[in-house]
Amino acid sequence: MNKPMSEKEKLVSMLTEIYDQLEELDSVLEASFSDLRISLNKDEQSKINDSALKLSFIENKIDQVNLAFFENSLESSKNPAAKRLELELGF
């Protein structure tokens, strides 16, 4: 019943064992890389959101500065005497 395995059978057995180990390694690596990919995606999304908030803040500041400049321009155009006075002070 227990007859010795031929060299070919031993080789096939070893190759089958190697294949099984590779299959197991593949599934472990796939799970590990999947978790890593999800983590990296979350990090990048967080960076994008932070950048969007900073950009929005800067845009609001620029709008405030532009509005203040526009209001100052309107005030000076409404009061030509003040404008003339500024020019006279310059001479």
Gaussian input, Z-matrix of N, CA and C with variables (Angstrom, degrees):
# hf/3-21g

backbone

0 1
 N
 C     1     B1
 C     2     B2     1     A1
 N     3     B3     2     A2     1     D1
 C     4     B4     3     A3     2     D2
 C     5     B5     4     A4     3     D3
 N     6     B6     5     A5     4     D4
 C     7     B7     6     A6     5     D5
 C     8     B8     7     A7     6     D6
 N     9     B9     8     A8     7     D7
 C    10    B10     9     A9     8     D8
 C    11    B11    10    A10     9     D9
 N    12    B12    11    A11    10    D10
 C    13    B13    12    A12    11    D11
 C    14    B14    13    A13    12    D12
 N    15    B15    14    A14    13    D13
 C    16    B16    15    A15    14    D14
 C    17    B17    16    A16    15    D15
 N    18    B18    17    A17    16    D16
 C    19    B19    18    A18    17    D17
 C    20    B20    19    A19    18    D18
 N    21    B21    20    A20    19    D19
 C    22    B22    21    A21    20    D20
 C    23    B23    22    A22    21    D21
 N    24    B24    23    A23    22    D22
 C    25    B25    24    A24    23    D23
 C    26    B26    25    A25    24    D24
 N    27    B27    26    A26    25    D25
 C    28    B28    27    A27    26    D26
 C    29    B29    28    A28    27    D27
 N    30    B30    29    A29    28    D28
 C    31    B31    30    A30    29    D29
 C    32    B32    31    A31    30    D30
 N    33    B33    32    A32    31    D31
 C    34    B34    33    A33    32    D32
 C    35    B35    34    A34    33    D33
 N    36    B36    35    A35    34    D34
 C    37    B37    36    A36    35    D35
 C    38    B38    37    A37    36    D36
 N    39    B39    38    A38    37    D37
 C    40    B40    39    A39    38    D38
 C    41    B41    40    A40    39    D39
 N    42    B42    41    A41    40    D40
 C    43    B43    42    A42    41    D41
 C    44    B44    43    A43    42    D42
 N    45    B45    44    A44    43    D43
 C    46    B46    45    A45    44    D44
 C    47    B47    46    A46    45    D45
 N    48    B48    47    A47    46    D46
 C    49    B49    48    A48    47    D47
 C    50    B50    49    A49    48    D48
 N    51    B51    50    A50    49    D49
 C    52    B52    51    A51    50    D50
 C    53    B53    52    A52    51    D51
 N    54    B54    53    A53    52    D52
 C    55    B55    54    A54    53    D53
 C    56    B56    55    A55    54    D54
 N    57    B57    56    A56    55    D55
 C    58    B58    57    A57    56    D56
 C    59    B59    58    A58    57    D57
 N    60    B60    59    A59    58    D58
 C    61    B61    60    A60    59    D59
 C    62    B62    61    A61    60    D60
 N    63    B63    62    A62    61    D61
 C    64    B64    63    A63    62    D62
 C    65    B65    64    A64    63    D63
 N    66    B66    65    A65    64    D64
 C    67    B67    66    A66    65    D65
 C    68    B68    67    A67    66    D66
 N    69    B69    68    A68    67    D67
 C    70    B70    69    A69    68    D68
 C    71    B71    70    A70    69    D69
 N    72    B72    71    A71    70    D70
 C    73    B73    72    A72    71    D71
 C    74    B74    73    A73    72    D72
 N    75    B75    74    A74    73    D73
 C    76    B76    75    A75    74    D74
 C    77    B77    76    A76    75    D75
 N    78    B78    77    A77    76    D76
 C    79    B79    78    A78    77    D77
 C    80    B80    79    A79    78    D78
 N    81    B81    80    A80    79    D79
 C    82    B82    81    A81    80    D80
 C    83    B83    82    A82    81    D81
 N    84    B84    83    A83    82    D82
 C    85    B85    84    A84    83    D83
 C    86    B86    85    A85    84    D84
 N    87    B87    86    A86    85    D85
 C    88    B88    87    A87    86    D86
 C    89    B89    88    A88    87    D87
 N    90    B90    89    A89    88    D88
 C    91    B91    90    A90    89    D89
 C    92    B92    91    A91    90    D90
 N    93    B93    92    A92    91    D91
 C    94    B94    93    A93    92    D92
 C    95    B95    94    A94    93    D93
 N    96    B96    95    A95    94    D94
 C    97    B97    96    A96    95    D95
 C    98    B98    97    A97    96    D96
 N    99    B99    98    A98    97    D97
 C   100   B100    99    A99    98    D98
 C   101   B101   100   A100    99    D99
 N   102   B102   101   A101   100   D100
 C   103   B103   102   A102   101   D101
 C   104   B104   103   A103   102   D102
 N   105   B105   104   A104   103   D103
 C   106   B106   105   A105   104   D104
 C   107   B107   106   A106   105   D105
 N   108   B108   107   A107   106   D106
 C   109   B109   108   A108   107   D107
 C   110   B110   109   A109   108   D108
 N   111   B111   110   A110   109   D109
 C   112   B112   111   A111   110   D110
 C   113   B113   112   A112   111   D111
 N   114   B114   113   A113   112   D112
 C   115   B115   114   A114   113   D113
 C   116   B116   115   A115   114   D114
 N   117   B117   116   A116   115   D115
 C   118   B118   117   A117   116   D116
 C   119   B119   118   A118   117   D117
 N   120   B120   119   A119   118   D118
 C   121   B121   120   A120   119   D119
 C   122   B122   121   A121   120   D120
 N   123   B123   122   A122   121   D121
 C   124   B124   123   A123   122   D122
 C   125   B125   124   A124   123   D123
 N   126   B126   125   A125   124   D124
 C   127   B127   126   A126   125   D125
 C   128   B128   127   A127   126   D126
 N   129   B129   128   A128   127   D127
 C   130   B130   129   A129   128   D128
 C   131   B131   130   A130   129   D129
 N   132   B132   131   A131   130   D130
 C   133   B133   132   A132   131   D131
 C   134   B134   133   A133   132   D132
 N   135   B135   134   A134   133   D133
 C   136   B136   135   A135   134   D134
 C   137   B137   136   A136   135   D135
 N   138   B138   137   A137   136   D136
 C   139   B139   138   A138   137   D137
 C   140   B140   139   A139   138   D138
 N   141   B141   140   A140   139   D139
 C   142   B142   141   A141   140   D140
 C   143   B143   142   A142   141   D141
 N   144   B144   143   A143   142   D142
 C   145   B145   144   A144   143   D143
 C   146   B146   145   A145   144   D144
 N   147   B147   146   A146   145   D145
 C   148   B148   147   A147   146   D146
 C   149   B149   148   A148   147   D147
 N   150   B150   149   A149   148   D148
 C   151   B151   150   A150   149   D149
 C   152   B152   151   A151   150   D150
 N   153   B153   152   A152   151   D151
 C   154   B154   153   A153   152   D152
 C   155   B155   154   A154   153   D153
 N   156   B156   155   A155   154   D154
 C   157   B157   156   A156   155   D155
 C   158   B158   157   A157   156   D156
 N   159   B159   158   A158   157   D157
 C   160   B160   159   A159   158   D158
 C   161   B161   160   A160   159   D159
 N   162   B162   161   A161   160   D160
 C   163   B163   162   A162   161   D161
 C   164   B164   163   A163   162   D162
 N   165   B165   164   A164   163   D163
 C   166   B166   165   A165   164   D164
 C   167   B167   166   A166   165   D165
 N   168   B168   167   A167   166   D166
 C   169   B169   168   A168   167   D167
 C   170   B170   169   A169   168   D168
 N   171   B171   170   A170   169   D169
 C   172   B172   171   A171   170   D170
 C   173   B173   172   A172   171   D171
 N   174   B174   173   A173   172   D172
 C   175   B175   174   A174   173   D173
 C   176   B176   175   A175   174   D174
 N   177   B177   176   A176   175   D175
 C   178   B178   177   A177   176   D176
 C   179   B179   178   A178   177   D177
 N   180   B180   179   A179   178   D178
 C   181   B181   180   A180   179   D179
 C   182   B182   181   A181   180   D180
 N   183   B183   182   A182   181   D181
 C   184   B184   183   A183   182   D182
 C   185   B185   184   A184   183   D183
 N   186   B186   185   A185   184   D184
 C   187   B187   186   A186   185   D185
 C   188   B188   187   A187   186   D186
 N   189   B189   188   A188   187   D187
 C   190   B190   189   A189   188   D188
 C   191   B191   190   A190   189   D189
 N   192   B192   191   A191   190   D190
 C   193   B193   192   A192   191   D191
 C   194   B194   193   A193   192   D192
 N   195   B195   194   A194   193   D193
 C   196   B196   195   A195   194   D194
 C   197   B197   196   A196   195   D195
 N   198   B198   197   A197   196   D196
 C   199   B199   198   A198   197   D197
 C   200   B200   199   A199   198   D198
 N   201   B201   200   A200   199   D199
 C   202   B202   201   A201   200   D200
 C   203   B203   202   A202   201   D201
 N   204   B204   203   A203   202   D202
 C   205   B205   204   A204   203   D203
 C   206   B206   205   A205   204   D204
 N   207   B207   206   A206   205   D205
 C   208   B208   207   A207   206   D206
 C   209   B209   208   A208   207   D207
 N   210   B210   209   A209   208   D208
 C   211   B211   210   A210   209   D209
 C   212   B212   211   A211   210   D210
 N   213   B213   212   A212   211   D211
 C   214   B214   213   A213   212   D212
 C   215   B215   214   A214   213   D213
 N   216   B216   215   A215   214   D214
 C   217   B217   216   A216   215   D215
 C   218   B218   217   A217   216   D216
 N   219   B219   218   A218   217   D217
 C   220   B220   219   A219   218   D218
 C   221   B221   220   A220   219   D219
 N   222   B222   221   A221   220   D220
 C   223   B223   222   A222   221   D221
 C   224   B224   223   A223   222   D222
 N   225   B225   224   A224   223   D223
 C   226   B226   225   A225   224   D224
 C   227   B227   226   A226   225   D225
 N   228   B228   227   A227   226   D226
 C   229   B229   228   A228   227   D227
 C   230   B230   229   A229   228   D228
 N   231   B231   230   A230   229   D229
 C   232   B232   231   A231   230   D230
 C   233   B233   232   A232   231   D231
 N   234   B234   233   A233   232   D232
 C   235   B235   234   A234   233   D233
 C   236   B236   235   A235   234   D234
 N   237   B237   236   A236   235   D235
 C   238   B238   237   A237   236   D236
 C   239   B239   238   A238   237   D237
 N   240   B240   239   A239   238   D238
 C   241   B241   240   A240   239   D239
 C   242   B242   241   A241   240   D240
 N   243   B243   242   A242   241   D241
 C   244   B244   243   A243   242   D242
 C   245   B245   244   A244   243   D243
 N   246   B246   245   A245   244   D244
 C   247   B247   246   A246   245   D245
 C   248   B248   247   A247   246   D246
 N   249   B249   248   A248   247   D247
 C   250   B250   249   A249   248   D248
 C   251   B251   250   A250   249   D249
 N   252   B252   251   A251   250   D250
 C   253   B253   252   A252   251   D251
 C   254   B254   253   A253   252   D252
 N   255   B255   254   A254   253   D253
 C   256   B256   255   A255   254   D254
 C   257   B257   256   A256   255   D255
 N   258   B258   257   A257   256   D256
 C   259   B259   258   A258   257   D257
 C   260   B260   259   A259   258   D258
 N   261   B261   260   A260   259   D259
 C   262   B262   261   A261   260   D260
 C   263   B263   262   A262   261   D261
 N   264   B264   263   A263   262   D262
 C   265   B265   264   A264   263   D263
 C   266   B266   265   A265   264   D264
 N   267   B267   266   A266   265   D265
 C   268   B268   267   A267   266   D266
 C   269   B269   268   A268   267   D267
 N   270   B270   269   A269   268   D268
 C   271   B271   270   A270   269   D269
 C   272   B272   271   A271   270   D270

   B1=1.4494
   B2=1.5233
   B3=1.2803
   B4=1.4530
   B5=1.5109
   B6=1.2766
   B7=1.4544
   B8=1.5196
   B9=1.2802
   B10=1.4587
   B11=1.5282
   B12=1.3306
   B13=1.4704
   B14=1.5202
   B15=1.2812
   B16=1.4629
   B17=1.5327
   B18=1.2974
   B19=1.4723
   B20=1.5323
   B21=1.3036
   B22=1.4723
   B23=1.5259
   B24=1.3068
   B25=1.4633
   B26=1.5271
   B27=1.3327
   B28=1.4601
   B29=1.5262
   B30=1.3066
   B31=1.4574
   B32=1.5286
   B33=1.3310
   B34=1.4646
   B35=1.5221
   B36=1.3151
   B37=1.4599
   B38=1.5337
   B39=1.3297
   B40=1.4678
   B41=1.5277
   B42=1.3064
   B43=1.4686
   B44=1.5292
   B45=1.3110
   B46=1.4642
   B47=1.5227
   B48=1.3143
   B49=1.4588
   B50=1.5297
   B51=1.3276
   B52=1.4621
   B53=1.5262
   B54=1.3157
   B55=1.4655
   B56=1.5308
   B57=1.3304
   B58=1.4648
   B59=1.5290
   B60=1.3232
   B61=1.4598
   B62=1.5346
   B63=1.3189
   B64=1.4647
   B65=1.5340
   B66=1.3129
   B67=1.4625
   B68=1.5358
   B69=1.3206
   B70=1.4591
   B71=1.5265
   B72=1.3127
   B73=1.4590
   B74=1.5248
   B75=1.3065
   B76=1.4601
   B77=1.5273
   B78=1.3216
   B79=1.4648
   B80=1.5310
   B81=1.3322
   B82=1.4718
   B83=1.5254
   B84=1.3152
   B85=1.4664
   B86=1.5253
   B87=1.3055
   B88=1.4622
   B89=1.5230
   B90=1.3211
   B91=1.4657
   B92=1.5286
   B93=1.3147
   B94=1.4632
   B95=1.5278
   B96=1.3302
   B97=1.4599
   B98=1.5235
   B99=1.3107
   B100=1.4564
   B101=1.5291
   B102=1.3267
   B103=1.4664
   B104=1.5179
   B105=1.3128
   B106=1.4615
   B107=1.5320
   B108=1.3167
   B109=1.4627
   B110=1.5329
   B111=1.3207
   B112=1.4660
   B113=1.5257
   B114=1.3196
   B115=1.4640
   B116=1.5259
   B117=1.3190
   B118=1.4654
   B119=1.5292
   B120=1.3121
   B121=1.4674
   B122=1.5242
   B123=1.3406
   B124=1.4650
   B125=1.5181
   B126=1.3327
   B127=1.4717
   B128=1.5257
   B129=1.3230
   B130=1.4669
   B131=1.5235
   B132=1.3333
   B133=1.4654
   B134=1.5257
   B135=1.3174
   B136=1.4625
   B137=1.5246
   B138=1.3245
   B139=1.4663
   B140=1.5280
   B141=1.3192
   B142=1.4738
   B143=1.5219
   B144=1.3368
   B145=1.4635
   B146=1.5202
   B147=1.3345
   B148=1.4631
   B149=1.5243
   B150=1.3243
   B151=1.4663
   B152=1.5299
   B153=1.3165
   B154=1.4656
   B155=1.5323
   B156=1.3234
   B157=1.4636
   B158=1.5294
   B159=1.3293
   B160=1.4631
   B161=1.5189
   B162=1.3229
   B163=1.4610
   B164=1.5259
   B165=1.3072
   B166=1.4653
   B167=1.5251
   B168=1.3273
   B169=1.4650
   B170=1.5251
   B171=1.3254
   B172=1.4742
   B173=1.5253
   B174=1.3306
   B175=1.4612
   B176=1.5270
   B177=1.3293
   B178=1.4694
   B179=1.5192
   B180=1.3260
   B181=1.4675
   B182=1.5267
   B183=1.3250
   B184=1.4763
   B185=1.5212
   B186=1.3363
   B187=1.4649
   B188=1.5254
   B189=1.3397
   B190=1.4700
   B191=1.5281
   B192=1.3093
   B193=1.4678
   B194=1.5237
   B195=1.3192
   B196=1.4741
   B197=1.5208
   B198=1.3301
   B199=1.4579
   B200=1.5249
   B201=1.3309
   B202=1.4632
   B203=1.5331
   B204=1.3076
   B205=1.4662
   B206=1.5230
   B207=1.3359
   B208=1.4633
   B209=1.5273
   B210=1.3334
   B211=1.4701
   B212=1.5260
   B213=1.3217
   B214=1.4740
   B215=1.5209
   B216=1.3055
   B217=1.4671
   B218=1.5179
   B219=1.3389
   B220=1.4671
   B221=1.5214
   B222=1.3263
   B223=1.4569
   B224=1.5234
   B225=1.3199
   B226=1.4513
   B227=1.5175
   B228=1.3065
   B229=1.4659
   B230=1.5204
   B231=1.3397
   B232=1.4641
   B233=1.5296
   B234=1.2822
   B235=1.4610
   B236=1.5284
   B237=1.3482
   B238=1.4640
   B239=1.5269
   B240=1.3295
   B241=1.4686
   B242=1.5217
   B243=1.3045
   B244=1.4626
   B245=1.5228
   B246=1.3324
   B247=1.4523
   B248=1.5251
   B249=1.3509
   B250=1.4512
   B251=1.5149
   B252=1.3192
   B253=1.4449
   B254=1.5389
   B255=1.2932
   B256=1.4569
   B257=1.5122
   B258=1.3352
   B259=1.4531
   B260=1.5199
   B261=1.3228
   B262=1.4646
   B263=1.5252
   B264=1.2908
   B265=1.4500
   B266=1.5284
   B267=1.2994
   B268=1.4533
   B269=1.5105
   B270=1.3330
   B271=1.4619
   B272=1.4680
   A1=112.30
   A2=114.98
   A3=120.15
   A4=109.05
   A5=116.35
   A6=116.53
   A7=109.58
   A8=118.67
   A9=122.34
   A10=111.22
   A11=113.20
   A12=119.59
   A13=109.14
   A14=114.24
   A15=118.52
   A16=109.07
   A17=116.46
   A18=121.58
   A19=110.62
   A20=115.49
   A21=120.34
   A22=109.99
   A23=117.48
   A24=121.23
   A25=110.92
   A26=117.28
   A27=120.75
   A28=110.13
   A29=116.16
   A30=121.20
   A31=110.77
   A32=116.77
   A33=120.75
   A34=109.91
   A35=117.43
   A36=121.70
   A37=110.74
   A38=117.19
   A39=120.74
   A40=111.00
   A41=116.59
   A42=120.02
   A43=110.85
   A44=116.68
   A45=120.66
   A46=110.22
   A47=116.56
   A48=120.69
   A49=111.00
   A50=117.12
   A51=121.48
   A52=110.07
   A53=117.13
   A54=121.61
   A55=110.53
   A56=116.38
   A57=120.52
   A58=110.74
   A59=116.78
   A60=120.55
   A61=111.31
   A62=115.85
   A63=119.69
   A64=111.25
   A65=116.66
   A66=120.56
   A67=110.26
   A68=116.33
   A69=120.84
   A70=110.72
   A71=116.54
   A72=121.09
   A73=111.06
   A74=116.82
   A75=121.61
   A76=110.94
   A77=117.27
   A78=119.48
   A79=111.26
   A80=116.98
   A81=120.22
   A82=110.07
   A83=117.21
   A84=120.53
   A85=111.57
   A86=116.67
   A87=120.08
   A88=110.41
   A89=117.13
   A90=120.36
   A91=110.84
   A92=116.73
   A93=120.85
   A94=111.02
   A95=117.00
   A96=120.09
   A97=111.42
   A98=116.81
   A99=119.86
   A100=110.30
   A101=116.69
   A102=120.33
   A103=111.02
   A104=116.86
   A105=121.08
   A106=110.63
   A107=117.06
   A108=121.67
   A109=110.27
   A110=117.10
   A111=121.00
   A112=110.08
   A113=116.30
   A114=120.98
   A115=110.63
   A116=117.77
   A117=120.79
   A118=111.26
   A119=116.80
   A120=120.10
   A121=111.10
   A122=116.71
   A123=120.47
   A124=110.42
   A125=116.81
   A126=120.60
   A127=111.31
   A128=116.18
   A129=120.13
   A130=110.93
   A131=117.29
   A132=120.40
   A133=110.60
   A134=116.51
   A135=121.34
   A136=110.62
   A137=117.03
   A138=121.02
   A139=110.64
   A140=116.65
   A141=120.65
   A142=110.13
   A143=116.84
   A144=119.99
   A145=111.31
   A146=117.67
   A147=121.04
   A148=110.75
   A149=116.32
   A150=120.55
   A151=110.83
   A152=116.75
   A153=120.46
   A154=110.67
   A155=116.96
   A156=120.19
   A157=111.23
   A158=117.05
   A159=120.54
   A160=110.94
   A161=116.25
   A162=120.52
   A163=110.77
   A164=117.07
   A165=121.07
   A166=110.76
   A167=116.81
   A168=121.20
   A169=110.73
   A170=116.63
   A171=120.92
   A172=110.68
   A173=117.29
   A174=120.35
   A175=110.84
   A176=117.01
   A177=120.34
   A178=110.97
   A179=117.60
   A180=120.99
   A181=110.70
   A182=116.29
   A183=119.92
   A184=110.06
   A185=116.72
   A186=119.84
   A187=111.10
   A188=116.97
   A189=120.38
   A190=110.81
   A191=116.82
   A192=120.40
   A193=110.05
   A194=117.32
   A195=120.52
   A196=110.92
   A197=117.49
   A198=121.05
   A199=110.45
   A200=116.51
   A201=120.26
   A202=110.36
   A203=117.29
   A204=120.91
   A205=110.80
   A206=116.81
   A207=121.28
   A208=110.42
   A209=117.91
   A210=121.44
   A211=110.38
   A212=117.06
   A213=119.73
   A214=111.02
   A215=117.12
   A216=120.97
   A217=110.66
   A218=116.72
   A219=120.44
   A220=110.98
   A221=117.35
   A222=120.88
   A223=110.81
   A224=117.11
   A225=118.23
   A226=111.61
   A227=118.96
   A228=119.88
   A229=110.60
   A230=119.15
   A231=122.41
   A232=110.49
   A233=118.32
   A234=122.50
   A235=110.11
   A236=117.05
   A237=119.63
   A238=112.69
   A239=117.75
   A240=119.97
   A241=109.73
   A242=116.68
   A243=120.18
   A244=109.44
   A245=115.51
   A246=119.21
   A247=110.44
   A248=115.39
   A249=119.23
   A250=110.51
   A251=115.22
   A252=120.15
   A253=109.99
   A254=115.63
   A255=119.63
   A256=110.68
   A257=116.87
   A258=120.06
   A259=111.12
   A260=116.58
   A261=120.04
   A262=109.19
   A263=118.48
   A264=120.72
   A265=110.35
   A266=116.46
   A267=119.54
   A268=112.76
   A269=118.40
   A270=121.29
   A271=107.55
   D1=-41.30
   D2=-179.10
   D3=-92.86
   D4=79.45
   D5=-179.07
   D6=-93.06
   D7=144.43
   D8=-176.03
   D9=-62.60
   D10=143.72
   D11=-179.71
   D12=-79.32
   D13=142.22
   D14=176.91
   D15=-76.89
   D16=166.58
   D17=179.99
   D18=-60.59
   D19=-37.92
   D20=179.83
   D21=-64.19
   D22=-43.17
   D23=179.60
   D24=-66.47
   D25=-38.76
   D26=177.47
   D27=-62.69
   D28=-43.87
   D29=-179.95
   D30=-63.46
   D31=-44.10
   D32=178.23
   D33=-62.48
   D34=-40.50
   D35=179.29
   D36=-63.30
   D37=-44.58
   D38=179.17
   D39=-65.25
   D40=-41.21
   D41=179.20
   D42=-65.60
   D43=-37.53
   D44=177.38
   D45=-64.45
   D46=-41.18
   D47=178.10
   D48=-64.63
   D49=-42.55
   D50=177.52
   D51=-62.49
   D52=-42.29
   D53=179.08
   D54=-60.65
   D55=-44.64
   D56=179.63
   D57=-62.00
   D58=-41.23
   D59=178.55
   D60=-65.34
   D61=-39.33
   D62=178.34
   D63=-66.00
   D64=-38.83
   D65=177.43
   D66=-62.07
   D67=-43.00
   D68=178.91
   D69=-65.03
   D70=-43.39
   D71=177.81
   D72=-61.98
   D73=-40.88
   D74=179.03
   D75=-59.84
   D76=-44.98
   D77=-178.99
   D78=-67.34
   D79=-37.50
   D80=178.01
   D81=-66.17
   D82=-45.08
   D83=179.69
   D84=-64.42
   D85=-39.65
   D86=179.50
   D87=-61.77
   D88=-44.52
   D89=178.50
   D90=-64.78
   D91=-41.95
   D92=-178.66
   D93=-65.17
   D94=-46.31
   D95=179.76
   D96=-68.18
   D97=-32.17
   D98=177.47
   D99=-63.91
   D100=-45.26
   D101=177.25
   D102=-62.82
   D103=-41.83
   D104=179.63
   D105=-64.05
   D106=-42.42
   D107=179.46
   D108=-62.16
   D109=-42.64
   D110=178.98
   D111=-63.36
   D112=-43.18
   D113=179.65
   D114=-63.38
   D115=-44.73
   D116=179.34
   D117=-64.35
   D118=-39.18
   D119=177.95
   D120=-62.27
   D121=-41.24
   D122=178.43
   D123=-64.23
   D124=-42.94
   D125=178.86
   D126=-60.88
   D127=-45.71
   D128=-178.89
   D129=-66.28
   D130=-38.85
   D131=177.94
   D132=-64.02
   D133=-38.43
   D134=177.31
   D135=-63.47
   D136=-43.22
   D137=178.59
   D138=-63.25
   D139=-40.60
   D140=179.14
   D141=-64.41
   D142=-43.20
   D143=179.25
   D144=-64.14
   D145=-41.37
   D146=177.58
   D147=-61.32
   D148=-43.75
   D149=179.27
   D150=-64.10
   D151=-39.04
   D152=179.44
   D153=-64.87
   D154=-40.62
   D155=177.70
   D156=-64.66
   D157=-43.49
   D158=178.74
   D159=-62.97
   D160=-42.45
   D161=179.38
   D162=-64.09
   D163=-41.11
   D164=177.81
   D165=-63.00
   D166=-41.78
   D167=177.61
   D168=-61.00
   D169=-45.12
   D170=179.67
   D171=-64.25
   D172=-41.31
   D173=178.96
   D174=-62.38
   D175=-40.54
   D176=177.89
   D177=-63.64
   D178=-41.77
   D179=178.24
   D180=-62.53
   D181=-42.68
   D182=178.91
   D183=-63.09
   D184=-41.58
   D185=177.86
   D186=-61.39
   D187=-40.12
   D188=178.71
   D189=-64.77
   D190=-43.06
   D191=179.25
   D192=-64.60
   D193=-43.82
   D194=179.22
   D195=-63.24
   D196=-39.97
   D197=179.30
   D198=-65.13
   D199=-44.30
   D200=178.74
   D201=-62.29
   D202=-41.92
   D203=178.34
   D204=-63.48
   D205=-42.94
   D206=179.57
   D207=-64.41
   D208=-42.24
   D209=178.66
   D210=-64.02
   D211=-41.09
   D212=177.32
   D213=-63.92
   D214=-37.86
   D215=178.35
   D216=-65.18
   D217=-40.71
   D218=178.79
   D219=-65.28
   D220=-42.28
   D221=-179.47
   D222=-63.55
   D223=-41.49
   D224=-179.38
   D225=-71.38
   D226=-28.82
   D227=178.32
   D228=-77.46
   D229=-23.61
   D230=178.18
   D231=-76.13
   D232=-27.41
   D233=-175.26
   D234=-117.36
   D235=82.54
   D236=-177.91
   D237=-66.51
   D238=-25.81
   D239=179.27
   D240=-65.29
   D241=-38.97
   D242=178.84
   D243=-66.09
   D244=-36.37
   D245=179.25
   D246=-66.91
   D247=-41.89
   D248=178.35
   D249=-64.93
   D250=-36.57
   D251=-179.76
   D252=-65.07
   D253=-41.27
   D254=177.57
   D255=-61.80
   D256=-40.60
   D257=178.55
   D258=-67.17
   D259=-39.98
   D260=-179.53
   D261=-65.57
   D262=-39.21
   D263=179.62
   D264=-65.52
   D265=-27.72
   D266=179.79
   D267=-71.44
   D268=-23.74
   D269=-179.64
   D270=-93.25

